[in-house]
Amino acid sequence: MTEPARDGRHDFDFIHGRWQVHNERLRQRLVGSNDWEIFAARDECRPLLGGVGNLEEFHTGWDGGYEGLALRLYDIAAQQWRIHWASNRSGALEPPVSGRFADGVGTFHGDDTHEGRPVRVRFLWEPLSANGVHWQQAFSADDGASWETNWHMWFRRLDAADRLLHEDNVLELRQYTLHPGQRDVLVELFEREFIEPQEAVGMHVIGTFRDLDAPDRFVWLRAFPSMAARREALQAFYFGPVWQQHREAANATMIDSDNVLLLRPVGGDAGTRAALPRPALGATARAGAFCLGICALRTAAEAGFTAQFDRDFAPRLRAHGAQLIARYCTDASENTFPRLPVREGERVLVWLARFDDVAALDAHLAALRADPAWQQALDASRATLAQAPELRRLLPTARSELR
C-alpha cells in the first residue's frame, strides 16, 4: 500500500524571523583550497502566500556590501520546495534548487555553473534548535560523485533588542590548569577571538572567571540547547577556521583542559537571568565576585540532595549575603563530542552565588565557617556527600556576562 504523500508546506516555518548570521565562505572553489573567509550578516524572513512560500533578505558589509534575497515556494502538486536566489551583484534569479525535508534535514539540488564550468549544487538546511539553524552549500563537478562544501551559515535568532536568544539546557563547567603566568595570555586571546565565534555556531558563553585562589586556573561556563545541538556546535567551532587559526596559541597556555563537568540546570535556571549584556572588547566594567560551590555526591542529586540543599544549605548561604543565581546537577548523558573529554561516572550538585565584591565574598565565607547551622548541615549530609563542598572564589573577566 502506498503511503500518503507528506505535506511539507510548513517545513520552512523555522526560518521566519530575524537572525544574526555567521558566515564561513571558501575563497576559491573546486581547487582544493582550505582558505575560508569569515563575516557576519543580518537576515530576516517572512511568510508569503499563506505559508506556501517565504521571502528572506540577507544583508552584510562583506566584499563591499552584499545583499541577497531568497524566494522559496512550495509546489503543492510536486510536494517539494524550490529555492530561488538573487543578489545585488546580478539582479537576476539564479537557477533554483529543489528538494524536501526528511528526518529533520532539508536537502535541495540544482544545476548551475561556476566560472564557466557546469556544477551540481546542493543546499542542506538543518534546524538545530528553536533559535539556531545551520545552512551549507556544496558544489560537485563530477555529477554528485564527490562534493566540496564552500559556504556555511549559522543563524542565531535575535530578540526585539537585537540580542541572541539562548536555550541553556546543557552546560559545561570547564576548569583549566594553565602554565605559570599564562592565564592573562589566555584570557586576552579568549575574549578577543573565541567568544563571538562560539556563540555564532550555537553555544552560549555564560561566564568566564579567574580563580582568586589558584593563579593558574581559568574557569568558564558555556551552554547549549541540547546534547545534539552541543555536538553540532562543537563540531562547527573546533573544526572551523577560527579555532584552527588560534588553537596552537591557546593550547600553549594549557597544562590540562579536561577538568569538565557536564551539567543541567536545576529548575530550568542556568543563571542567565542574572547575566548582563556582554561588554564590548576593550571595555572595562565594574564586576562583582562569585562563589562556585561543588558538592561531590555518593548518589545522584535527584535522589534527594537537591531538596536537602534547598532546605539546609541555601538558607545559610543567603543568610550570609549570597545571591544564589543558579543550581546545576550532573547530566549523565553520553558525551556527544568525545574529542573533548568530560568527567564521567561522577555525581555533583553545583551552585553559583554572586556578591558585590571580593570583600563581601570573603566575609560570606568567614561567616559560613563560623556558623554552627552550616556545620550541622554538613554533618547531616555525610551519607550523601562524598567530601566537603569545594568552594571556589571567582572574579569575572572583563567580558563575562556573569559579573
C-alpha positions as CSV (number, residue, x, y, z in Angstrom):
1,M,0.0,0.0,0.0
2,T,1.4,3.4,-1.0
3,E,1.9,5.8,1.9
4,P,0.1,9.1,1.5
5,A,2.3,11.9,0.3
6,R,3.6,14.2,3.1
7,D,2.5,17.8,3.0
8,G,5.7,19.8,3.6
9,R,4.4,23.3,3.1
10,H,5.3,24.3,6.7
11,D,8.7,22.8,6.7
12,F,10.4,26.2,6.4
13,D,8.4,27.8,9.2
14,F,11.5,27.6,11.4
15,I,13.3,30.3,9.4
16,H,10.7,33.0,9.9
17,G,12.0,35.9,12.0
18,R,15.1,38.0,12.5
19,W,18.6,36.5,12.7
20,Q,22.3,37.1,13.1
21,V,24.3,35.0,10.6
22,H,27.8,33.8,11.0
23,N,29.3,33.0,7.5
24,E,32.3,30.9,6.6
25,R,32.9,31.0,2.9
26,L,35.6,29.3,0.9
27,R,37.5,31.9,-1.1
28,Q,38.3,29.7,-4.0
29,R,36.1,26.7,-5.0
30,L,36.9,23.4,-6.6
31,V,40.6,23.9,-6.4
32,G,41.4,22.1,-3.2
33,S,41.6,25.3,-1.1
34,N,41.1,25.5,2.6
35,D,41.2,29.3,2.8
36,W,38.0,30.4,4.5
37,E,36.7,34.0,4.9
38,I,34.5,34.8,7.9
39,F,31.9,37.6,8.0
40,A,28.7,38.5,9.8
41,A,25.3,39.3,8.3
42,R,21.7,40.2,9.3
43,D,18.8,38.3,7.9
44,E,15.0,38.5,8.1
45,C,12.4,36.1,6.7
46,R,8.7,36.4,6.4
47,P,6.0,34.0,5.1
48,L,4.2,34.5,1.8
49,L,1.0,33.1,0.2
50,G,-0.5,31.7,3.4
51,G,2.6,29.7,4.2
52,V,3.4,28.0,0.9
53,G,6.2,30.5,0.3
54,N,8.6,32.8,2.2
55,L,10.9,35.7,1.4
56,E,14.3,36.0,3.0
57,E,16.5,39.1,2.9
58,F,20.2,38.9,3.7
59,H,22.5,42.0,4.3
60,T,26.2,42.1,5.1
61,G,29.1,44.5,4.7
62,W,31.2,41.7,3.3
63,D,33.0,42.4,0.0
64,G,32.0,46.0,-0.2
65,G,28.4,45.3,0.7
66,Y,26.4,42.3,-0.4
67,E,22.6,41.8,-0.4
68,G,20.8,38.7,-1.2
69,L,17.2,37.5,-1.5
70,A,15.8,34.0,-1.3
71,L,12.4,33.2,-2.6
72,R,11.1,29.8,-1.5
73,L,7.9,28.3,-2.9
74,Y,6.3,25.0,-2.1
75,D,5.0,23.2,-5.1
76,I,1.9,21.5,-3.7
77,A,1.4,19.2,-6.6
78,A,5.1,18.1,-6.7
79,Q,5.4,18.2,-2.9
80,Q,8.8,19.8,-3.0
81,W,10.3,23.2,-2.3
82,R,12.1,25.3,-5.0
83,I,14.5,27.9,-3.7
84,H,15.5,30.9,-5.9
85,W,18.4,33.2,-5.0
86,A,19.2,36.7,-6.3
87,S,21.8,39.2,-5.2
88,N,22.7,42.8,-5.8
89,R,25.6,41.6,-7.9
90,S,23.4,40.4,-10.8
91,G,19.8,41.4,-10.1
92,A,18.7,38.1,-11.6
93,L,17.3,34.9,-10.2
94,E,19.9,32.1,-10.2
95,P,18.8,28.6,-11.3
96,P,16.7,27.1,-8.4
97,V,17.5,24.2,-6.2
98,S,14.6,21.8,-5.4
99,G,14.0,19.2,-2.7
100,R,12.3,18.4,0.6
101,F,12.8,17.7,4.3
102,A,13.4,14.2,5.7
103,D,14.4,13.3,9.3
104,G,14.8,17.0,10.2
105,V,17.2,17.9,7.3
106,G,16.3,19.6,4.1
107,T,18.2,18.6,1.0
108,F,18.0,20.5,-2.2
109,H,19.8,20.0,-5.5
110,G,20.1,22.0,-8.7
111,D,22.4,22.8,-11.7
112,D,24.5,25.9,-12.2
113,T,27.9,27.0,-13.5
114,H,31.0,28.1,-11.6
115,E,33.5,30.2,-13.6
116,G,32.0,28.8,-16.8
117,R,32.1,25.2,-15.5
118,P,28.9,23.2,-15.0
119,V,28.3,22.1,-11.4
120,R,25.7,20.4,-9.3
121,V,24.7,22.5,-6.3
122,R,23.4,21.1,-3.0
123,F,21.8,23.0,-0.1
124,L,21.4,21.4,3.3
125,W,19.2,23.1,5.9
126,E,19.2,21.8,9.5
127,P,17.2,23.4,12.3
128,L,19.3,22.7,15.4
129,S,17.0,24.3,18.0
130,A,14.3,26.9,18.2
131,N,16.9,29.6,17.9
132,G,19.6,28.1,15.9
133,V,19.8,26.9,12.3
134,H,22.7,25.7,10.0
135,W,22.8,26.0,6.2
136,Q,25.5,24.8,4.0
137,Q,26.2,24.9,0.2
138,A,28.3,22.4,-1.7
139,F,29.4,22.0,-5.4
140,S,30.1,18.9,-7.3
141,A,32.0,18.9,-10.6
142,D,31.5,15.1,-11.1
143,D,27.7,14.9,-11.2
144,G,27.4,14.2,-7.5
145,A,30.2,11.6,-7.0
146,S,32.0,14.0,-4.7
147,W,31.1,17.2,-3.0
148,E,33.0,20.3,-1.8
149,T,31.3,22.3,0.9
150,N,32.0,26.0,0.2
151,W,29.7,28.0,2.4
152,H,28.3,27.6,5.9
153,M,25.8,29.9,7.5
154,W,24.9,29.6,11.2
155,F,21.7,31.5,12.1
156,R,21.1,32.7,15.6
157,R,17.7,34.2,16.4
158,L,17.5,37.8,17.7
159,D,15.1,39.3,20.2
160,A,13.5,42.7,20.0
161,A,16.6,44.3,21.4
162,D,18.9,42.6,18.9
163,R,20.3,40.2,21.4
164,L,20.9,36.5,20.7
165,L,18.3,34.2,22.1
166,H,19.7,31.3,24.1
167,E,18.4,27.9,25.3
168,D,20.7,26.9,28.2
169,N,19.6,23.3,28.8
170,V,23.0,21.6,28.8
171,L,26.1,23.2,30.4
172,E,29.8,22.6,30.7
173,L,31.7,23.8,33.7
174,R,35.3,24.0,32.5
175,Q,38.3,24.4,34.8
176,Y,41.6,24.8,33.0
177,T,45.0,24.4,34.7
178,L,47.5,26.7,32.9
179,H,51.2,27.1,32.7
180,P,52.5,29.6,35.2
181,G,52.0,33.2,34.1
182,Q,49.8,32.2,31.2
183,R,46.3,33.0,32.5
184,D,46.2,36.6,31.3
185,V,47.5,35.5,28.0
186,L,44.7,33.0,27.6
187,V,42.0,35.4,28.9
188,E,43.1,38.1,26.4
189,L,43.1,35.6,23.5
190,F,39.8,34.1,24.6
191,E,38.0,37.4,24.9
192,R,39.3,38.7,21.6
193,E,38.9,35.6,19.4
194,F,36.7,32.9,20.9
195,I,33.5,34.3,22.5
196,E,31.6,35.5,19.4
197,P,32.6,32.7,17.1
198,Q,31.4,30.1,19.7
199,E,28.1,31.8,20.2
200,A,27.7,32.2,16.4
201,V,27.6,28.5,15.9
202,G,25.1,27.7,18.8
203,M,26.8,28.0,22.2
204,H,26.3,30.5,25.0
205,V,29.4,31.6,26.9
206,I,27.7,32.5,30.2
207,G,30.7,33.3,32.4
208,T,34.5,33.5,32.3
209,F,36.5,33.8,35.6
210,R,39.9,34.0,37.2
211,D,40.2,31.7,40.3
212,L,41.3,34.0,43.1
213,D,43.0,31.2,45.0
214,A,44.7,29.5,42.0
215,P,46.6,31.9,39.8
216,D,46.9,29.4,37.1
217,R,43.3,28.3,36.9
218,F,40.8,29.7,34.4
219,V,37.1,28.7,34.9
220,W,34.3,29.2,32.5
221,L,30.7,28.1,31.8
222,R,29.1,27.5,28.4
223,A,25.7,26.2,27.5
224,F,23.8,24.5,24.7
225,P,20.2,23.9,23.7
226,S,20.6,20.1,23.8
227,M,23.1,17.4,23.6
228,A,22.5,17.0,19.8
229,A,23.0,20.8,19.4
230,R,26.1,20.6,21.5
231,R,27.6,18.0,19.1
232,E,26.9,20.2,16.1
233,A,28.1,23.4,17.7
234,L,31.4,21.9,19.0
235,Q,32.0,20.2,15.6
236,A,31.5,23.6,13.9
237,F,33.8,25.5,16.2
238,Y,36.7,23.1,16.7
239,F,36.9,22.1,13.1
240,G,36.2,25.6,11.9
241,P,38.7,28.3,10.8
242,V,38.8,30.4,14.0
243,W,39.9,27.5,16.3
244,Q,42.3,26.2,13.6
245,Q,43.9,29.6,13.4
246,H,44.4,30.2,17.1
247,R,44.5,26.7,18.6
248,E,48.3,26.5,18.9
249,A,48.4,29.8,20.8
250,A,45.6,28.7,23.1
251,N,46.9,25.2,23.7
252,A,50.4,26.6,24.5
253,T,48.9,28.2,27.7
254,M,47.3,25.0,29.0
255,I,48.6,22.1,31.1
256,D,45.1,20.5,31.5
257,S,41.8,21.3,29.9
258,D,40.0,18.0,30.7
259,N,38.5,19.1,34.1
260,V,35.0,19.4,32.7
261,L,31.6,18.7,34.4
262,L,28.6,18.1,32.1
263,L,25.6,19.7,33.9
264,R,22.0,20.6,33.5
265,P,20.2,23.4,35.4
266,V,18.1,22.5,38.4
267,G,14.6,24.1,38.0
268,G,15.4,25.2,34.5
269,D,17.6,28.2,35.6
270,A,21.1,28.3,34.2
271,G,21.8,31.6,35.9
272,T,21.3,33.6,32.7
273,R,18.6,35.7,34.3
274,A,21.4,37.2,36.4
275,A,23.7,37.8,33.3
276,L,24.2,41.3,32.0
277,P,24.8,42.4,28.4
278,R,28.3,41.4,27.4
279,P,30.8,44.4,27.4
280,A,32.5,45.2,24.1
281,L,36.1,44.2,23.5
282,G,38.3,46.6,25.4
283,A,35.6,47.8,27.7
284,T,36.0,48.0,31.5
285,A,33.0,47.3,33.7
286,R,32.5,47.1,37.4
287,A,32.5,43.4,38.3
288,G,31.2,41.5,41.3
289,A,32.6,38.3,42.7
290,F,31.3,34.8,42.7
291,C,31.4,31.7,44.8
292,L,31.2,28.4,42.9
293,G,30.3,25.5,45.2
294,I,30.7,21.9,44.1
295,C,29.2,19.1,46.1
296,A,30.5,15.7,45.1
297,L,27.7,13.2,45.9
298,R,27.6,9.5,46.7
299,T,24.2,9.3,44.9
300,A,22.5,11.3,42.1
301,A,21.5,14.8,43.1
302,E,18.0,14.0,42.0
303,A,17.8,11.3,44.7
304,G,17.1,13.8,47.5
305,F,20.1,16.0,47.8
306,T,18.6,18.9,45.8
307,A,15.8,19.2,48.2
308,Q,18.2,18.8,51.1
309,F,20.4,21.6,49.7
310,D,17.3,23.9,49.4
311,R,16.2,23.1,52.9
312,D,19.5,23.1,54.8
313,F,22.2,24.8,52.8
314,A,20.6,27.5,50.7
315,P,19.1,29.4,53.7
316,R,22.6,29.6,55.4
317,L,24.2,30.8,52.2
318,R,21.5,33.5,51.8
319,A,21.7,34.4,55.5
320,H,25.4,35.4,55.0
321,G,24.9,37.6,51.9
322,A,24.9,35.2,49.0
323,Q,22.7,35.9,45.9
324,L,22.1,32.4,44.7
325,I,21.7,32.7,40.9
326,A,21.9,29.0,39.7
327,R,22.0,25.4,40.7
328,Y,23.2,22.6,38.5
329,C,23.4,18.9,38.7
330,T,25.1,16.2,36.7
331,D,23.9,15.5,33.2
332,A,24.7,11.8,32.8
333,S,24.1,11.8,29.0
334,E,26.7,10.2,26.8
335,N,29.3,12.7,25.7
336,T,28.3,13.7,22.2
337,F,31.7,15.1,21.3
338,P,34.3,12.7,22.7
339,R,37.1,14.8,21.2
340,L,36.6,16.9,24.3
341,P,36.6,14.7,27.4
342,V,34.3,15.2,30.4
343,R,34.4,13.8,33.9
344,E,32.3,10.7,33.7
345,G,30.9,8.5,36.4
346,E,30.6,11.4,38.9
347,R,27.5,12.9,40.5
348,V,27.6,16.5,41.6
349,L,25.4,19.4,42.6
350,V,26.9,22.8,41.8
351,W,25.7,26.2,42.9
352,L,26.8,29.7,41.8
353,A,26.4,32.8,44.1
354,R,27.1,36.4,43.4
355,F,28.5,39.1,45.7
356,D,29.1,42.8,45.2
357,D,32.8,42.5,45.5
358,V,35.6,40.3,46.8
359,A,35.3,41.7,50.3
360,A,31.7,40.7,50.6
361,L,32.6,37.2,49.3
362,D,35.3,36.8,51.8
363,A,33.0,38.0,54.6
364,H,30.4,35.4,53.5
365,L,32.9,32.5,53.6
366,A,34.2,33.6,57.0
367,A,30.6,33.7,58.3
368,L,29.9,30.3,56.9
369,R,32.9,28.7,58.7
370,A,31.7,30.2,62.0
371,D,28.1,29.2,61.5
372,P,27.1,26.2,63.6
373,A,24.0,25.6,61.4
374,W,26.2,25.3,58.3
375,Q,28.3,22.7,60.1
376,Q,25.2,20.9,61.2
377,A,24.0,20.8,57.6
378,L,27.4,19.3,56.5
379,D,27.3,16.7,59.3
380,A,23.7,15.7,58.4
381,S,24.8,15.2,54.8
382,R,27.8,12.8,55.4
383,A,25.8,9.9,54.0
384,T,25.3,11.8,50.8
385,L,28.3,14.0,50.3
386,A,31.5,12.2,49.2
387,Q,33.5,15.1,50.7
388,A,33.1,18.6,52.0
389,P,31.9,21.0,49.2
390,E,34.6,22.7,47.2
391,L,34.3,26.5,47.3
392,R,35.9,28.5,44.6
393,R,36.4,32.3,44.8
394,L,35.9,33.6,41.2
395,L,36.5,37.0,39.7
396,P,34.8,37.7,36.3
397,T,36.9,38.6,33.4
398,A,36.2,41.9,31.6
399,R,33.8,40.4,29.1
400,S,32.0,37.9,31.2
401,E,28.2,38.0,31.0
402,L,28.0,36.9,34.7
403,R,29.8,39.7,36.5
